[in-house]
Amino acid sequence: MADIAIVGGGVIGCATAFWLHRLRPQLRLILLEAGALADGASGRNAGFILPGASADFLKDCSRYGETRARRLWQFTRENRTLLVRELDPRAFDWEDSGALIVAGSAEEEKRLQEAVSWLRSDGAPAIFLSAAEINRRLRARGYRGGLYLPEGGCLDPVALVRYLADRSEALVLTHHPVLALEPCGDGVRLETPYGSVRAGQVLLALNAYLPRLLPETAAYVRPVRAQMLATEPAGRRWVPCPVYSHDGFFYLRQLADGTLLLGGARHLHLEEEVGYEDATTEALQADLERYLHAYFPQTEGLRIQCRWSGTMGFSPDGLPVVDQVPGLEGSYWAAGFTGHGMGYGFRMGRLLAELLLGRDPDGYDLFARSDRSAFALERFG
C-alpha cells in the first residue's frame, strides 16, 4: 500500500512526486501512467518556459484583473527560478535564452509595448523590440514588434519529466491505466488491468484525460489537439530563442543542430482540433509550412522530417483548475493547463504536494475551483 498514489506521468504528476519526496522523504509514493512517462502533451510540446497565463500581460489583466494577472506572472516566474535552482539544468538541456513574444497584429503590438512598464514595476525584466530589430535578430522577414523576456527559456520536456520521476524515488508503473477509483477504508483503491493498488490519498494529474476517469470534470477541462512539425537540420542556427507569436497561436524553436520545431495554427481549424483523436491533418500542417516559409524564406528547401500531435487540456477561463476528488478526502485533481503546462509545472507540483500534505499553499486560490467565479468556470459552449 502506498501513502500517496499519483495518476499521470506527465510534468504535473512527476513534479508533484518530486516535491512530495523532497518535503517528506519517508512517504511511500506510487506513480501510475497509462503509457510511458511524458507520453502525452508533456512530451510533445516545444519545451518553452514562458511567464504568465498567456505571455501577454495586458491581455491577462483584461481577462483576470490586474492583481490576479500579476500573481500569475509571479507564480510562473517562480516556476522558472525553481527549475534552475532546485534541479540540475544540464539533465534536461536547459537553455537560458530568453524568449520573444511577437505580435501578430497592430493591436497586439501596441499591447505588448504598453506592458513593458507594468512588468518592470513588478521586477520582471522586459524589453520592447521593433519589428526591424526582431527580424534582424531572427534573420526573418515580416514579423511585427514584440517583447524580449530575458527570463524565458527552453528545455527538453521528456528529459525533464523522466528526471523528476527518477528523483522522486516513487514506484513508477508505466502502461498501468487507472480504470476506476473506489473509497476503501481510510483511503482509495485504484483499479488497473493488472490488479488494484491501494493508497491513503490520490492525485489525479491527467489533464485532458481527466473526464474519462471523472466524468463530472468535463465542465472544467476539454481535450484540444496541438500539432507540430520538425524540419531536417538547417545547417546553421538563426533562431536563438523560443518565438511565441500571433497571440501564441504559432510557436517556433530551433535546436542546437539547426532542426526547427514549429507548432500552432489551431486557431485556423478550431472545431477540427477539439477531441481526443491523436493524428495530424493535412490542412493544418500546410498552414504550419506556409507560416515557416513566409517568415523564414531560407527554409523553402528544408525537408519536414517529422509531424506529430498531442492532446492538451483546456479550461473555460484559460487557467488550471485544482479541486478535491469527490468522496475522497485529502485527494485532489489538477487539469486544464491550456497549453501552458511547462510554464506552471514544477511550481504547481510544489503547490499540489503541499495540498496533499494538509498545508495551505501560497497561490492555491489562483487555481482552486471553489474560488473561481461562476462566470469564469461556466461550462463550455
N, C-alpha and C positions, 0 to 999 in steps of 0.2 A: 504493500500500500504506500502511495506517495502522500506527502503533505500537501503538495500543490501539483495539479496537472495543468499543462498549458497545451491548448489545442491550436495548432497552426505554427508552421515552421518558417515563417517569413520574418521580416525585420522586427515587427512589433512583438511577436511571440518570443523570439530569441533574445531581444533586448530585455524583455521582462524577466526571462530566466536568468540572464546575466546579472541584473540588478538584485533579484531575489537572493542569488548566491552571494553577491557582494555584501548585502545588508544583513543576511542571516545564513552564514555558511553551513550550518547544521541541517538545513532543510533538505528533505528528500524530494527532488524535483523529477517530473517526467514530462517529456515533450512529445506529443503525437502529431504527426504530419501525414496527410493523405498521400502525398507523393514524395519527392525528395526535398531537402531543405532548399529554400528560395525557389521553389518550383513555380510559384505564381508570380504576381506582379512585382514582388520584391526582387526577383532575379531577372526581370525582363525590362527593366527601365534603364535609363541612361546614367544613373548614378549621380544625379545632381543633388547638391546640398544648398538649398536656397532659403532665404528668410521669409517669414510671413505666411499668410494663408494663400496668397496668390502672387507674391513678389511684387505687387503693385500696391504701395502703402495707402495712397489716397482712395483707391478702389476698395481696399479693406475697410478704411474709415467710413466710406459711404455705406457699406453693407453691414458692418458690425458696430459702428460707433468708434469714435477716436480712442477712448480708453481701452476698449477690447482689442482694437487693432494694434495699439502699442504693446499690449501684453502678449498678443500672439507673436509679434515680431521678437519680443524679448525671449519668449519660450523657444522659438526656433533658433535664435542666436545661441541660447544655452545648449541646444542640441549640438550645434557645431563645436562649441567650446568643449563640451564633454567628450565628444568623439576624439578630439586630438589630445585631450588631457588625460583621459582615463584609459585609453586604448593605445595599442601600438599602430600608428597610422600606416607603417610600412606593410602591415599584414593585409591591408585591403587597398593598397595603391592610392592612398590619399594624395590629391593634388591641391595644394593651397594656391589656387589660380585666380580666385575671384570669379565673378560671373557677370555677364552682360544681360540686362533686361532691355530689349529693343522694342520700340513702339511699332505697331502695325498700322497706326492711323495718326492723323494730326492731333486728335483729341487725346489719345493715349500718350503721345509725345509731350503734350502740354502738362498732363497729369504727372508724368514721371519727372519732369523738370521741377514742378512745384513741390514734389515730395522731398527734394534734397534737404531743404531747411528743416522740415519736420523730422526727418530721420536723424540729422546731425544733432538736433536738440535732445534726442534720446541717446546720443553717443554712438549711433550706428553710422559708420562711415559710408558715404555715398558720393559719387561724382557724376555729374551730368556730362555726357559726351555728345557732340554734334553728330549729325549724320555723316559728314565728311570724315570725322575722326574715327567713328565706328567702322566705316567702310575701309579706311586706311589700315586700321589695326587688324581687320579680318581678311584683308585682300579680297573684299567683296564689292558688290555694286547694288545700289537700290535700297539699302537699309535706311531707316529713319534714325533719329537720335534716340538716346536712351540712357539708362543708368549703368554705371560700373559699380558693383558692390564688392569691395575687397574681401569681405567675409565669406563670400560664396566659394564653392569648390566642387570637387567631384571625386568619386571613388568607384571601386569595383563592388557593386552591390551583392553579388553572390559570395565573394570573399568575405565581406563584412558579416553577412548572416552566418556563414559557417564558422567564422572566428568567434562570434558571440555565443553560438551554441556550444562550441568547444570549451570556452572559458566559463560557461555556466555550470559545468560538471553535471548537467541533467542527464538522465537516461533518455536518449533520443531514439524514438521508434518511428522511422520513416515507413511509408507505404502502409500506414495504420489509420485509415479514415475512421473518425468517430461517427457512428450511426445514430446514437441516441444518448441522452443523459437522463439519469433517474436518481432522485434522492435516495440515499442509502445510509441509515443510521445517522451519524453526525456528519456525513459527507455526501459524496456523489459517486455513482457508478457510471463509467463510460463504456458503452458497448462498441466493440470493433469487430471486424470479420474474424479476428483470431482470438476472441475472448473478451472478457471485461477487465477494466482497470478501475481500481478504487482510489479515491483521493479525498482529502479533507476539504479542499477547495479547488475551483477550476477557473482558468482564464480562457475565454474564447477569443482568439486572435485570428479570425477567419476572414475579416474584411468583406469582400464581395460575396463570399460563400456562406456568411453567417445565416442568412434567411433559410438556407437549406437545412440547417440544424434547428434554428429557432425561427419558425415562420413569422412570428409576430414582429420580428425586427425588420421586415420588409418595408415598414413605414419609414425607416431611418437609413437604409442603405440599399442601393440597387447596383447591379452589375453593368459596367460600361467598359467597352473594349478599347484598348490602345494598340496602335500598330506602329512598327518601326522597321527600318532597314539599315543595313550596313554595306558600305562600299568596299571594294578591294583597297589595299593600302595605296595612298595617293603619292607616295614618294617623298613628300615634304609635309610639314605641319604648318598650316597657316591660320588655324583657329586655336588660339592659345588658352581659351577658357570656355566654359559652357555658355551657350547662347540660348536665351529663352525669349521668343519673340511673338508678336501678334496676340497679346493677352495670354501668352502661354500656350497657344494652340499649335505652335511649332517649337521644337527644341532640338538643338544640334550640339554635338560634341565631337572632337577629333582626338583619337587615341594617339599614343606616342609613335606608333608605326605608320601614322597617316590615315588609318581607317576612319571614315566618317560615320557616325551614328546619327540618324535623324528619325524623329518621331513626330506625331501630331496629325493635323488635318482632320481631326474628328469633327470639328465644327462644320465642315462641309458635307458631313454624312451623319448627322445627329441621330436620326431614327435607326439607321442601319447598325450603329455602333453600340446599341443597348442590348444586353443579353450575355449569355454565357458561352456562345459559340467561339471557340478558340481557332480562329482562321484569319488569314489576310485576305483582302479583297483587291481586285484589280483596279477599281476606280480610285480608292483611297491611296493605294501605293503609287498610282500615276500622279496624284496630286503631290505626294511627297517628292517624287522625282522632279516635277515641274518647279517646285519651290527651290530645291537644291541647285538646279541648273540656272534658275533665274538670278539667284543671289551669288552663286559661285560658278560662273561660266567655265572655269577651268576643270570642272567635274564632268563635262559632257562626255568624255571618253572613258570614264571610270565604270567598270562593271559593278553591278549590285551582286554581292556575294551571299547575302542572307536577308531574309524577310521573316518577321515574326509578329505575334500579337500576345497580349496579356490582358487579363480581366481585372479592372480596378473596381473599388467600391466607392460610390459617390453618395454623399448625404444631401438632404434637401437644401441646407444652407451653406454647404461647402466646407464645413468644419467636421473633424472627427467627433464621434459620439461615443460616450462611455456610460455604461449603466450596469446595475446588478442583474445577474441571471435570475429570472423569475423562479421563485420557490427554492433557491439555493443561497442561503445567507452567507455572505462573505465571498461570493463568487461574482465575477464580472465579465462583461464583453466589451470589446472596443472595435469599432468599424467606421466606415465612411471617410477614409482619408483623402478621397477626392483627388488622387494623383499626386499627393504631396507626402506620402508615407515616409520617404527617406528624410525629408526635412523635419519631420516630427519624431521619427522612430526611436532613436536612442534615448532622448529626453522623455518621450512618452513611456518607454519601458520602465524608467525610474518611477514615474508617477503611478503606473499600474502596480508595480512591485510594492510601493508604499501603501496603496489601497488594500492590496491583498494581505498586508501585514497589520491592517487595522489602523493605519495612520490617516491623517488628514492632509494630503499632499498639496503643496502650493501649485496652483494652476488647474486644479480639478474642476473648478466652477466654469472654466472656459469650455469644457467638453462634456460635462455631466448632462445627461438627458433631462433630468429633473430641473435643471437651472436654465434651460433654454425656453424661449418664448414659444407659445403655440404657433405663432406665425413662422418662426424660424424653422420649426420641425413639423410643418404641415406635410401631409402625405404627398408623394409625387403625383403630378398630374398625368 
